[in-house]
Amino acid sequence: MKVLNAIASAMVLATVAGCNSAAPTANSDSAPGAPGDKPFWAYSGKTGIGTSYEAYQQGRYDDNSATGTVSKVWFSLAKGMITETMFGLIHQAQIRDMQFIVSGEDFVVAESDGLSNRVEYLDVDPQGRPTSLAYRVTSEDSQGRFRIIKDIFTDPDAQSLMVRVRFQANEPGLRAHVQVNPYVNNDGVDDRAKVADDALIAYSGAHYLSLQSAKGLSDGSVGFVGQSDRYSQLKARGEFTRYQSTGEQAGNVAMSATLGEISENSQFDLVLSYGSSEQEALAQGQKTLKRGYDKVLAHYNGDGDAIGWQDYLQSLQLERLYDASTDGGKLLNTSALVLKAQEDKTHAGALIASLSNPWGDTVAAEQGHTGYKAVWVRDFYQVAMAFLAMGDTQTAKAAFNYLPKVQVREDTPGNQGDTGWFLQKTHVDGELEWVGVQLDQTAMPIMLAWKLYKGGVLSKNELTQWYRTMLQPAADFLVEGGLAKILWNDTQISPPYTQQERWEEQAGYSPSTTAAVVAGLISAGEIAKLSGDTDSAQRYLATAKQYEQDIEALMFTSKGTLTGEASDGRYFVRIAQDENTNGDTRLAANNGRAGMDKKQILDGGFLELVRYGVRGADSESVMASLPEYDDQSLVDNLRVKYTFTDEQGRAYPGWRRYGNDGYGEDEKRGSNYAEGGNNTDGQRGRVWPFFTGERGHYEIAAANAVRGGVTAQDYQRIQHTYVFGMEAFANKGMMLPEQVWDGVGVNPFGYELGEGTNSATPLAWTHAEYVKLLRSLTDKTVWDHYPIVEQALQ
């Protein structure tokens, strides 16, 4: 693997002495302006994420594994900047951003001022496929005065982030600075900072962060953001006062330093490092600086004898999937790296939804916040199945072994109700966060167990053991329901009626939830038989068949009220809250949108019935629902399908979650979702790229059902419509977003059609769906289909 050639050396510039825009005017002990401006999280549309690859030791992360010291540092990139580095647990943010500033005689420009930028991977194979999560970000000044080039990666043998930054200038007298906004211990209000000899330190309680440089840091200073930080001072008066400490009052702090005049040698190696004490944080940074850029990067990549990201990719079975892509496998490699990077390294197998906080730049960072850096069992299932599809049985098994941590048990803190169901959303250490009951999340661990057993990852003895301890309680809950009484939740659950469906917003009878519940119970029946529990096996199968027989009666309307060109009044509704599917029941209001008649709200959840084997792709109810689902003549609020076109005129489809969705930017005001902490009536959920993958899976199932197999023509059509579509939704760093811009409403952010919004990026579910689609197309059969379900229901 070869590192990209270095960008040409910076121009030799004449030195202009006494540049007022860069010179400190005075020194002072304590910075004024506490507690600083109100803190917010960073922009969520990440163009890159990274962490080191670490090998398991018997299914766990351990310093004695083949990769040695476990580095627990993550970073993300957004708008050309380094954002939200994490240390310790994967959700524990340590900074909001680290940005570079260039000052001249009459200007001051920071990376946050909207520099144009491009993102490249430092390590690629001869076909241009990324082989490591090491990045080069090049940012250009709009007036052509300078360029900033950053190489970014973590140290696999230390708790450090390494940044090599180079500056190029097209005029003399420019100076470079660095400024970091610490959010130590996962918030922006409780930090202190100080200058410590040749380093900068930020801390909160027993959490410490240091910034150090191989060349030392001159004019080091700390302050309060928006009040006494270097950038604010430079912008306000062209000069700055240095402060040695932020004093006794904690707040939203910044730490900064002058890197020097930009010249032909304007290259600087910087390290952010972390620890439980000042000495430890400093020592981690020194360890990284001593090893140096070349050795750290080689280890990170896996060059030579070092074990790194290249080795992880080589352990997978990706070669056979490349031909199913339309980009030669670039997004597949990226997806494999991104999915593995979004696993916690203290709790092996803890797979999070996204290394981001959706719409974070308008979400206050005044208290600890996980955003999407948390475990949802549904997203978790998608990712575990993607690992299986890539041949990574170790991570898939570690994920399965993790699941007891998020199942409700007698000893779950605060539980006063029944057990067996899986929690809605938790921290990676199992700490409770959201506690709604989503029955698909209770079914999916059973489904995963069956797939692992059929794939030879779980032995029969292991499966039997897991049945007794985890899977039987889950299956019993899917049959019997029970009382969910924990934190705010005090609700009697009566399956298949779910307290929340897969969008976590409505109670009722849901096609997608019921598909998982039926598949989960039939899988549980097979596992029960293998475990010698024939009575339970019969009960699970009988209940699954009852739920299956009631699907159309509860969820398929024959008197729909949609008025689009394709509507004949017959289709699956998104969710039904009573047993009269033709009734006029209104769904509850959510996300700023008033509730509407259930018969007017479509979503693609019925396709999950096909994916799992509960309904055939050619079943009458499914076929009847497709025209409405695809109807682009519906009014925008109720329409779910949109067609996009790339620069070459190639069209590809995308779908929203459902009609009347409010989980997105405000179409009237242009504001972020719930900006200011309150929902607004103009909020609109946009197009989610993983639905393009879901539809691609349905088309594979349909080809098998209608023609008895995927023909060459089917293969090409699916590849160049759905595979290509998902690839087209990826951003400049090949990160796949949660949502993309659909062109509806005001657009103050200047999003282009099909471009990812400020929702969660990269979304693990989207990358997982892409991986699974390639595997399904390669195999010409749906990867997460359950033949036992199809057979049991015949």
TORMAR-396108 format. One record per residue: y, z, x of N, C-alpha, C in turn; residue in one letter. Coordinates in steps of 0.2 Angstrom, whole numbers, plus 5000, padded with zeros to 4 digits. Each point is the difference from the previous one (the first is absolute). Layout:
<bapas>
YZXYZXYZXa
...
</bapas>
This chain:
<bapas>
499450005004500650004996500650005004m
500549964998500650005005500650024996k
500450045004500750024997500449945000v
500549994995500449954999500550005007l
500249945002500450005005500750034999n
500250045005500750034999500549964998a
500550024996500649964999500449995006i
500349955001500449995006500550055002a
500150025006500450055003500750004997s
500350054999500750014997500549975005a
500549974997500549975004500450055005m
500249985006500450045004500750004998v
500250064998500650014997500550045005l
500649984999500650035004500050074997a
500150055004500150074997500750014999t
500150034994500750014998500150085000v
500350035005500150075000500450034995a
499850064998500450044995500049974993g
499449984998500049974993500150064995c
500550004997500250064995499550014995n
499749944998499550014994499450045002s
499950015006499350035002500250075004a
500650015002500150065004500150074996a
499650055002500250064996500750035002p
500350034995500650035002500050075002t
499550044998499950075001499350024999a
499950065003499450044998500150064996n
499550024996500150064996499350034999s
500050064999499350034999499749994994d
500350014994499749994994500349954996s
499649964997500249944996500350024993a
500649984998500250014993499749964995p
500250024993499849964995499350024996g
499750055002499450034997500150004992a
499549984996499349985002499949935001p
500649965000499949935001500049964993g
499949945000500049964994499350014996d
500049994994499350014996499549955003k
499450035002499549955003499649964995p
499849945001499649964997499449985004f
499549984997499449965004500249935002w
499649975004500249935002499849954995a
500249945001499849944996499349995001y
499749994994499250004999499749935002s
500449955000499749935001499849995008g
499550045002499850005007499849935002k
500249985006499849945003499550015006t
499850065001499550025005499850074999g
499450025002499850075001499650005006i
499950065003499650015006499850075001g
499450005004499850075002499449975005t
499850055004499449985005499350004996s
499649965003499350004997499650065004y
499750044995499650055003499350004997e
499550015005499349994998499850074997a
499549994995499750064997499550035005y
499950074999499550045004499650034994q
499449974998499650024995500450004993q
500349954999500449994994500650044999g
500250035006500750045000500449985006r
500650015000500549995005499950065005y
499949995006499950055005500349985007d
500350055004500249985006499549985005d
499350024998499549985005499649944998n
500349964995499849934999500149955005s
499749944999500149955006500749985001a
500550014995500749995002500450065002t
499750055001500350065003500550034995g
500550035003500550034996500249974994t
500050034994500249974994500750004999v
500449955000500749994999500150004992s
500450044998500250014993500749984998k
500249945003500649984999500049934996v
500449994995500149944997500749985000w
500149934999500749984999500049944995f
500649984998500149954996500749965002s
500049944998500649965001500349974994l
500750004999500349974994500749985002a
500249944998500649975001500250005007k
499549995004500150005008500050065003g
499950064997500150065003499350045000m
500050055004499450055000500150054995i
499650014995500150044995499450054999t
500250064998499550054997499450005005e
500150035006499450025004499750064997t
499350005000499650064997499650035006m
499950075000499650035005499750064996f
499350015002499650054998499649974994g
500250024994499749964994500449944999l
499749954997500349944999500649994996i
500150054996500650004995500550055003h
500050035006500550045003500549965004q
500549984997500549965003500450045005a
500249975005500450045006500749975001q
500149934998500649975000500149964994i
500649994999500249954995500049935003r
500450005006500049935003500350025008d
499849955004500350005007500349935000m
500650005002500449935000500450005006q
500149945002500449985006500749984998f
500550015004500749994999500349965006i
500449954998500449975006500750004998v
500450025005500750014999500449965005s
500549974998500449965004500850025000g
500449965003500750025000500350014993e
499849964995500350004993499450004995d
499450025001499550014995499550055002f
499750024994499450045001499549984995v
499449985002499549974995499350045002v
499750024994499350035001499549964996a
499450015002499549964997500050014992e
500250054997500150014993500549964997s
500449975004500649954997499749944998d
499449995000499749934997499949955005g
499850015006499949955005499449964997l
500049945001499449964999499550015005s
499450004998499450025004499449964999n
499650005005499349974999499550055003r
499450004998499550045002499449965003v
499750025006499549975003499550055002e
499349985001499550045002500049995008y
500050065003499949995008499349985002l
499550014996499449985002499649954995d
499949945002499749964995499449965004v
499649974996499449965003500349935000d
499649955003500249945001500249964994p
499750024994500249974994500650034997q
500350055003500650034997499950064996g
499450024999499850064996500250065003r
500350054997500250065003499350045002p
500050035006499550045002500250085002t
500650014998500250075001500650014996s
500250064998500650024996500650025005l
500049965005500650015005500549944998a
500650025000500549954997500649985005y
500349944999500649995003500549984995r
500650044999500549984995500649985004v
500249944998500649975003500650004995t
500550035001500650004995500649975003s
500349964996500649965002500650024997e
500650005004500650024997500349934996d
500350014994500249954996500549955003s
500450045005500549965004499849975006q
499350015002499749985006500350035006g
500250075000500250035005499550035005r
499450024996499550035004499350004996f
499550015004499350004997499750075002r
499650034996499650065002499249984999i
499650015005499349995000499650065001i
499650024995499650075001499349984999k
499650035005499350015000499850074998d
499550004995499950074996499350015000i
499750055002499350024999500050085002f
499450034998499950075002499650005006t
499950065002499650025006499450034998d
499449965001499450034997499750075003p
500350025006499850065003500650055000d
500549994996500550054999500350004993a
500450054999500350004993500749975001q
500049945001500649965002500149934997s
500649984999500249934998500449975006l
499749955002500449965006500449944997m
500650005003500449944998500349985006v
499949935002500449975005500549964997r
500650015002500649964997500349965005v
500249944998500449965005500649974996r
500549995003500749984997500249935004f
500249964996500349945003500749994997q
500549985004500649994997500349945002a
500549974996500349945001500850015001n
500250065002500750025002499950065004e
500550015004500050065005500250064997p
499950065003500350064998499650044994g
499449984999499650034994499650065003l
500050054996499650065001499450014995r
499550035002499450014996499950084999a
499850014993499950074999499450014995h
499750065000499550014995500150064996v
499850004994500150054995499450014996q
499850064999499450024996500250054995v
499849994994500150044994499450044999n
499950065003499450044999499950034993p
499449994997499850044994499450045001y
500150045005499450045003499750044994v
499350005000499750044995500149974993n
500149935000500049974993500550014995n
500650025003500650004996500649995004d
500649994997500649985004500550064999g
499950064998500550054999499950065004v
499450015004499950065003499949995008d
500449965003499949985007500650035004d
499850015006500550025005499949955006r
500550005004499949955006500450035006a
499849985006500450025006499949955006k
500450005004499949975007499750045005v
499449985002499650045005499949975007a
500550015004500049965007500049934999d
499549975001500049925000499649984994d
499950044995499749984994500450034994a
499849974994500350024994499450034995l
500150064997499550044996500350014993i
499549994995500150024993499550044998a
500150054996499550044998500150044993y
499450024997500050034994499450055000s
500150065000499550055000499649995007g
499349994999499649985006499949935001a
500449964998499949935000500649975005h
499849965005500549985005499949935002y
500649975001500049925001500550005006l
499849955005500449995006500149935001s
500649985003500249935002500150005007l
499649965004500150005007500049935002q
500349995006500049935003499850005007s
499749945002499750005007500650005005a
500649984998500649995004500550064999k
499850054995500450054999500549984994g
500350054997500449994994500750035002l
500549955000500750025002500450014994s
500550055000500450014994499650024994d
499550045001499650034995500450044995g
499949994994500450044995499650014993s
500150054997499750014993500650014995v
499849994994500550014994499750004994g
500550004995499750004993500249934997f
499549974997500049934997500649994996v
500449955001500649984996500650045002g
500050065004500550045001500250005008q
499550015004500150015007499549975004s
499649954997499549965004500449955004d
499749975005500349955005500349944996r
499549974996500249944996500650014996y
500050054996500650014995500650015004s
500050045006500650015004500249935003q
499649965002500249945003500349954995l
499750004994500349964995500650024997k
500150075000500750024998500550005005a
499950015006500650005005499849975007r
499449965000499949975007499850045005g
499950065000499850055005499750064997e
499750045004499650054997500050075004f
499950054997500050075003499350025001t
499850025006499350025001499950074998r
499550024996499850074998499350015003y
500050075003499450025003499450034995q
500350024994499550034995500349994993s
499650004995500250004993500150074998t
500050055004500150074998499550034996g
500250054996499650054997499849974993e
500449964997499949974993499549945001q
499550004996499549945000500349954995a
499849935001500249954996499749935001g
500449954999499849935001500349985006n
499650005006500350005007499849935003v
500449995005499949945004500050025007a
499649965004500150015008500149935003m
500449995005500249945002500150005008s
500049945003500250005007500249935002a
500449995005500249945003499549975004t
499849944999499549975005500349975006l
500649974999500449985006500349934998g
500349975005500349944999499549945000e
500149954996499549955000500149955005i
499450005005500149965006499349965000s
499949975006499449965001499450055000e
500150065001499550055000500050054994n
500249974995500150044994499350014996s
499550035003499450024997499950075001q
499850034994499950085000499350014996f
499650055003499450024997500250074997d
499950014994500150064996499450034997l
500050064999499450034997500250064995v
499849994994500050064995499350035001l
500150075000499350045001500150064996s
499450034998499950054995499650065003y
500150064997499650055002500250064996g
499650065001500250064996500450055004s
500349975005500550045004500449955004s
500650025002500449965004499749975006e
499650055004499749985006499449954999q
499750014994499449954999500349934998e
500550004996500349944999500349965006a
500350045004500249975006499549975005l
499450045000499549995005499649934997a
500050004993499649944998500449935002q
500750014999500449945002500049995007g
500050055005499949995007499349965002q
499550024996499449975001500049934999k
500349984995500049934998500549965005t
500550035002500549975005499649995006l
499750055002499650005007499549945000k
499649994994499549955000500449935000r
500650004997500349935000499849954994g
500549964999499949954995499449965001y
499849975005499549965001499350034999d
499950065002499450044999499950024993k
500650034997499950024993499949944996v
500349945001499949954995499349975001l
499750005006499449975001499450054997a
500150065000499650054997500049994992h
500649994998500249994993499649944997y
500149955004499749934998499250005001n
499850045005499350005002499849955005g
500549995005499949955005499550035005d
499649965003499550025006499550054997g
500050065004499550054998500350054995d
500649994998500350054995499749984993a
500050054996499849994993500650004996i
500149954996500649994996499949964994g
500549974997500049964994499649945001w
500049975005499549945001499350024999q
499850065003499350024999499850014993d
500550034996499950014993499949934996y
500449955001499949944997499449975002l
499850005006499349975003499450044997q
500150064997499450034997499949984993s
500549964997500049984993499649935000l
499949984993499749944999500549954997q
500549985004500649964997499949935001l
499649985005500049935002499749964994e
499650024996499749964995500550004994r
500550045000500550004994500649955002l
500149995006500649965002500049934996y
499549974999500049934997500250014993d
500050054997500250014993500750014999a
500450015006500750014999500349935001s
500750004999500349945001500550005006t
500050065003500550015006499650015006d
499349995000499650015006499850075002g
500150044995499850075001500550055003g
500749985000500550045002500150064995k
500049994994500150054995499450055000l
499449975001499450045000500050055006l
500249985006500050045005500550064999n
500649974997500550054999499850054995t
499749984995499750054994499550055003s
499649975004499550055003500350055004a
500549985004500450055004500450054996l
500349974995500550044996499550054995v
499549984998499650054996499750065004l
499849985006499750055005500650055002k
500649975001500650045002500250054994a
499849994994500250044995499550064998q
499750025005499550064999500250065004e
500050054997500250065004499550025006d
500350035005499650015006499850085001k
500250044995499750075000499550004995t
500149974994499449994995499849935000h
499449995004499749935000499849984993a
500249944999499849974994500550004994g
500650045002500550014995500449935000a
499949964995500449945000500650004995l
500649995003500650004996500149944996i
500550004996500249944996500549965004a
500550025003500449975004500450045005s
500249985006500450045005500749994998l
500250014994500749994998500250054994s
500650004999500350044994500349944995n
499849984995500349954996500750014998p
500449955001500750014999500350065003w
499850015007500150065003500850015002g
500349945001500750015002500550034994d
499750014994500450034995499650064997t
499550025004499650064998500250065005v
500350054997500250065005499550035004a
500150015006499550035005500250085001a
500150034994500250075001499550054999e
499449974999499450045001499449965002q
499450035002499549965002499749954995g
499949945002499849954995499549965003h
499449984996499549965003500149924998t
500449994995500149934998499349984998g
499849945003499349975000499650025005y
500250045005499650035005499550054998k
499649994995499650044997499449974997a
499550044997499349974998500050004993v
499949934997499849994994499349975000w
499650034996499349985001499949934998v
500449974995499949934998500249955006r
500650015003500249965006499550015006d
499850075000499550025006499349954999f
499850004994499449964998500149935003y
500549974998500249935002499949995007q
500350055004500049995007499350015003v
499750054998499350015002499649944999a
500049974994499749944999500249945005m
500650005002500249955005499750015007a
500050075002499750015006499249985000f
499750014994499349985000500049925000l
500549974997500049925000500149985007a
500350045005500249985007499450025004m
499550044998499550025004500150075004g
500650034997500150075003499750054996d
499450015001499650054997500250075002t
500250015006500250075002500650024996q
500549974999500650024996499850014993t
499649954997499850004993499750074999a
499550025005499650064999500550065001k
500450005005500550055001500450014993a
500249954997500450004994499650044995a
499449984999499550034995499950075001f
499950025006499950075002500650044999n
500649975000500650044999500150024992y
499749964996500250014993499950074997l
499550045002500050074997500750035000p
500449995005500650035001500549994994k
499949954997500549984994499650004993v
499450035000499750014994500150074997q
500150014994500250064997499350055000v
500050055003499550055000500250074997r
499550045000500250074998500550035005e
500049995006500450035005500749965001d
500149944996500649975001500650044998t
500550015004500550044999500449994993p
500050064996500349994994499649984994g
499449975002499649984994499750054995n
500249994994499750044995499649964995q
499949945001499649964995499349985003g
499849944998499449975001500049965007d
499449995003500049975007499749934999t
500049975006499649945001500549945000g
500650004997500449945000500450005007w
500349945001500450005007500750004999f
500450035004500750014999500449945001l
500550004996500449945000500349975006q
500450055004500349995006500050065004k
499850005006500050065005500349985007t
500250055003500149995007499449995004h
500049975006499349995003499650065002v
500450065000499650065001499750034993d
500149964995499850034993500550044996g
500650015003500550044996500149964994e
500150034994500149974994500749985000l
500149944997500649974998500149984993e
499649954998500049984993499350014997w
500050034994499350024997499849974993v
500349944999499749974994499349975001g
499650004994499449975000499949934999v
499849965005499949934999499349995001q
499649984995499350005000499749945005l
500449955001499849955005499950035007d
500550055001499950045007499450045000q
499850024995499450045000499349965000t
500149944997499449955001499949975007a
500649985003499949965006499750045006m
500050065001499650035005499249994999p
499850004993499349984999499949935002i
500449964998499949935001500049985008m
500450045003500049995008499450035003l
499750054997499450035002499449955000a
500049964994499549954999500049955005w
500649975001500149955004499850025008k
500250065001499850025007499350015001l
499650024995499350005000499749935000y
500249964996499849935000500149965007k
500550025003500249975006499750045006g
499650054999499650035005500550055004g
500550024997500550045004499850084998v
499850014994499750064998499350004999l
499650045003499350004999499850034993s
499450004998499850024994500150085000k
499850035005500150075001500750034999n
500449965004500850014999500249994993e
499849954997500249984993499850064996l
499450025000499850064996500450065001t
500150025006500450055002500750004997q
500349945000500749994997500050004993w
499449984997499950004993500150074997y
499650055003500050074998500750035001r
500349985005500650045002500749974997t
500049935000500649974998500049954994m
499549965000499949944995499850034994l
499550044999499850034993500650034997q
500350055003500650024996500549954998p
500149955004500549954998499749964994a
499449985000499749964994499950054994a
499950065001500050054994500750004997d
500550005004500750004997500149934996f
499749955003500149934996499750004993l
499450045000499750004994500350064995v
500150055002500250064996500750015000e
500449985005500750025000500150075002g
500550034997500150075002500750025000g
500250065002500750035000500249995007l
500649965000500449995007500550054999a
500050065004500550055000500150025007k
500649975002500250015007500749985001i
500450045003500749995000500349994993l
500449954999500349984994499449984995w
499549985002499549964995499650054997n
500050004993499550044996499849954994d
499549965001499849954996499349994999t
499749994994499349994999499949925001q
499649995004499849935001499449984997i
500049944996499449984996499949925002s
499649995005499949935002499749964994p
500149935000500449975005500750005000p
500350044995500750014999500350035007y
500449975003500250035007500750024999t
500250065004500750034999500549955003q
499749965006500549955003499549945002q
500349944999499649945002500249995007e
499949945003500149995007500749995002r
500450004995500850005002500350064999w
499650054998500250075000500550024995e
500149964995500550014995499950014993e
499449984998499850014993499350034999q
499950034994499350024998499749954996a
499450004999499749964995499349975003g
499849954996499449955002500349945004y
499850005006500249955004499449965003s
500149934999499549955003499850025007p
500550005004499850015008499750075001s
500350054997499650075000499350004998t
499949974994499450004997499549965004t
500249945003499649965004499750055006a
500550045003499750045006499650054997a
500150034994499650064998499349974998v
500049944997499349984998499649985007v
500449975005499649985006499850075004a
500550054999499850065004499450044997g
500050004993499450034997499449965001l
500049945000499349965001499850015007i
500550005005499850025007499850075001s
500350054996499750075000499350004997a
499949964995499350004998499549985005g
500249955004499549975005499950065005e
500650035002500050055005499550064998i
500150024993499750054997499249995001a
499849944998499349985000499750015007k
500449975005499850015007499950075002l
500450054997500150075002499550044996s
499649964995499550044996500250034994g
500649984998500350044994500049944994d
499449994997500049954995500350024994t
500150064998500350024994500849985001d
500350015005500749985001500149935000s
499549975004500049925000500049974993a
499650024996500049984993500750014996q
500250065001500650024997500649965002r
500149995007500549965003500049934997y
499449975000499949934998500249994992l
499750054996500250004993500750004999a
500450055003500750004999500449945003t
499849975005500349945003499949954994a
499449994997499949954995500450014994k
500150064998500550024995500749985001q
500250025006500749985002500149935000y
499549965002500049935001500149974993e
499650024995499949974994500750014996q
500450055002500650014996500649975003d
499949965005500649975004500449964996i
499849954997500449954996500250044994e
499650044996500350044994500650045002a
500050035006500650045002500649975003l
499849945004500549975004500249935000m
499749974995500149924999500349994993f
500649985000500349994993499949934998t
499949994993499949934997500649994996s
500550045001500749994996500650025004k
499949975006500650015005500649974998g
500650025002500649984997500449975006t
499749985005500449965005500249934997l
500549975002500349944997500049945006t
499750015005500049955005499649944998g
500149945004499749944998499250005000e
499750055004499350005000499750054996a
500450044996499750064997499749984993s
499450024999499649994993499950074997d
500350055003499950074998499350045002g
499749975005499350035002500050015007r
500050065002500050025007499950075001y
499950025006499950075002500750035001f
500150064997500750035001499950045007v
500650025002500050045006499750074999r
500150034995499750074998500150014993i
499650044997500050014993499950084999a
500550034996500050075000499750034993q
499749954996499650024994499449955000d
499650014994499449965000500149944995e
500649984998500249944996500349965005n
499749955003500349965005500549954997t
499949994993500549964997500650034997n
500050075001500550044997500749995004g
500550034997500749995003500250065004d
499550035003500250065005500549985005t
500550045001500449995006499850045006r
500049975006499950035006500650055002l
499850055004500650045002500549975004a
500650025000500549985005499850025007a
500249965005499950015007500449965004n
500250035006500449975005500649964997n
500450044996500649984997499949954994g
499449984999499949954994499850034994r
500349984994499750034994499349974999a
499650054996499449984998500049944995g
499449965000500049944996499350004997m
499949964995499449994996499549985006d
499450045000499549985005499849935000k
500049974994499749935000500549955003k
500650025003500449965003500050005008q
499650055002500050025007499349975003i
500149955005499449975003500050035007l
499450015003499950005007499349975002d
499950005006499449965003499450055000g
500050064997499550055001499349974998g
500049964995499449974997499649965005f
500349985005499749965006499550055003l
500150065001499650055003499350014996e
500049984994499450004996499549955003l
500349945002499649955003499850025008v
500550025003499950025007499450055001r
499950054996499550055000499449984997y
500049954996499449984996499950024993g
500550034997500050024994500049954995v
500449945001500149944996499949945005r
499749954997499949945004500749965000g
500149965005500649975001500149954994a
499549984997500049954994500050044993d
500050065000500050044994500649984995s
499850004994500549984995500750045001e
499950065000500750045000500449995006s
499649995006500449995006500349935000v
499749954998500249935000500650004995m
500050044994500550004995500650035003a
500050045005500650045002500349965006s
499749965003500349965006500649964998l
500149974994500649964999500650044999p
499950064997500650044999500250035007e
499550025004500150035006500449955005y
499949944999500349955004500649964997d
500250034994500549964996500750015003d
500349955003500650015003500649984996q
499849994993500649994995500250064997s
499650065001500250064997500750035003l
500450044996500650025003499950045006v
500450015004499950035007499850074999d
500250044996499850074999499250004999n
499849964996499350004998499549955004l
500349965004499749955004499750035006r
499449985002499750035006499949955006v
499949944998499849955006500749965002k
500049995006500649965003499749965005y
500349945001499849955005500549995006t
499850015006500449995006499949945004f
500549985004499949945004500250015007t
499649985005500350015006500449945003d
500250005006500549955002499749935001e
499450005000499649935000499949984993q
500250044995499949984993499350024997g
499650045003499450024998500150064995r
499649994995500150064994499550055001a
500150064998499550055000500250054994y
499550034997500250054995500150075002p
500350044995500050075001500150034993g
499850075000500050034993500350075001w
500450024995500250074999499550054998r
500150065000499550054998499849994992r
500649994997499950004992500749984997y
500049984994500649994997500450064999g
500750005000500450064999499950055005n
499849985006500050045006500750025003d
500150075001500650025002500050025007g
499549995004499950035007500349955005y
500650005000500349955005500850005000g
500349965003500750005001500349984993e
500650034999500449994993500349935000d
499749964995500349934999500750004997e
500250054997500750004998500550025005k
499950055004500450035005499949985007r
499449985001499849985007499850065004g
500050064997499850065004499350015001s
499850045005499350025002499750034994n
499350015000499650034995500350085000y
500150024994500250074999500550035005a
500549955002500550025005500450064997e
500150055005500450064998499550054996g
499449985000499550054997499949994992g
500349954997499949994993499849934998n
499649994995499849944998500649964996n
500049945000500549964997499749954995t
500349984995499749954995499949935003d
500349985005499949945003499449995005g
499750055002499550005005499449954998q
499849965005499549954999499550005005r
499450014998499449995005500049925002g
499949995006500049935003499249985000r
500049945004499349975001499750045006v
499350024999499650035005499549955003w
500049995006499649955003499350015000p
499750064999499350015000499749974993f
500449994995499849974994499849925001f
500349975005499849945002499350005003t
499850055004499350015002499550024995g
500350044995499550024994499849934996e
500549964999499949944997499549955004r
500150005006499649965004499350025000g
499950074999499350034999499749974994h
500450014994499849974994499849935000y
500449965004499849935000499349995004e
499950045005499349995003499550024995i
500150054996499550024995499949954995a
500649974998500049954995499649945002a
500149985006499649945003499350015000a
499850065001499350025000499750004993n
500450024995499850014994499949934996a
500549965002500149934996499549955003v
500050005007499749945003499450035004r
499950065000499450035003500150015008g
500649995002500250015007500649975002g
500350025005500749985003499949935003v
500349954997499949935003500550005006t
500049945004500549995005500749994997a
500049974994500649994997500350074998q
499650044997500250074998500350045006d
499649995006500250045006500749985002y
500149935000500649985003500650024995q
499950004993500550024995500150075001r
499550055001500250075000500350015007i
499849975005500350015007500749985000q
500249954997500749975001500450024994h
499850044996500450034994500050085001t
499550035001500050085000500050035007y
499649975004500050025007500749985003v
500249944999500749985003500550044997f
500050014993500550044997500150075003g
499550035001500050075003500349995007m
499849955004500350005007500849984999e
500249964995500749984999500450064999a
499750064997500450064998500150045006f
499749995005500150045006500649995003a
500350065003500749995003500049985007n
500550005004500149985007499550035004k
499850064999499650045004499250004997g
499949954995499450004997499850064997m
500450044997499950064996500049974993m
499550024996500049984993500350064995l
500449984996500450054996499750024994p
500250054997499850024993500349964995e
500749985000500349964996500449955003q
500149944997500449945002500549984995v
500649985002500549984996499849944995w
500150014994499849954995500649964997d
500650015002500649964998500350024994g
499850064997500350024994500550055001v
500649994997500650055001500449995006g
500550055000500550005006499650015006v
500249985006499750005006500550025006n
500250065000500550015005499750015007p
499450005001499650015006499949935003f
500149944997499949945002499349985001g
499550034996499349985001499949934998y
499649965004499849944998499450004995e
499849954996499450004996499450015004l
499650054998499450025003500050045007g
500750025001500150055006499850074998e
499750045004499950074999500650044998g
500050044996500650044998500050075004t
500450054998500050065003499550054998n
499549974997499450044997499650015006s
499450034999499550025006499849945004a
500150005006499749945005499950045007t
499449995002499449964998499650044995p
499849974994499650034995499349995002l
499650065002499349995002499649964995a
500150024993499649964995500149935001w
500649975001500149935000499749975006t
500050045006499649975006499350004999h
499850064996499250004999499849954995a
500449984995499849954995500049935004e
500449995005500049945003499449995005y
499850065003499450005004499449994996v
500050034994499449994995500049934997k
500549974999500049934998499749955005l
500250015006499749965005499350015001l
499750064999499350015000499749974994r
500350014994499749974994500049935001s
500549975002500049925000499549985006l
499950035005499549995005499350004997t
499950064997499350014997499949964993d
500649974998500049974993499750044994k
500150065001499950054995500450065001t
500250034994500550065000499750065004v
500450025005499850055005499950074997w
500450024995499950064997499850004993d
499549954999499649994994499450055000h
499850024994499450054999499549964996y
499549975004499549974996499650054995p
499950065002499750054996500350014994i
500749994999500350014994499949944996v
500049945002499849944997499350004997e
499650035004499350004998499950054994q
500350065001499950064995500349984994a
500549954999500349994994499749944996l
499549975004499849934996499550024994q
</bapas>
